[in-house]
Amino acid sequence: MGSKVSLDDVLKYVDGQRDFVIELYRGFIPIKALAPENGGDGEWDRANYLLGVVRRYFDEVRVIEAPDNRVSRGSRPNIVA
């Protein structure tokens, strides 16, 4: 069995990611991602931003498109990494 990781180790790691998360959200939050029922055109712009980030950290990234003819792209994205 592998070595155990303590809660303190996890909390230190998470705390060390603070600046990364702040920068991620500074780019992520301003991008509109409203559902059609809320007057938006879906989530593709925000998803593309997120894809650029996720692809740096995961070997396999898939986008599963959910068909939706209410948005200009014709689908709404789901990202699996």
Helices and strands as residue ranges (DSSP letters): H 7-16, H 18-28, G 36-38, H 44-54, E 62-67, E 75-80
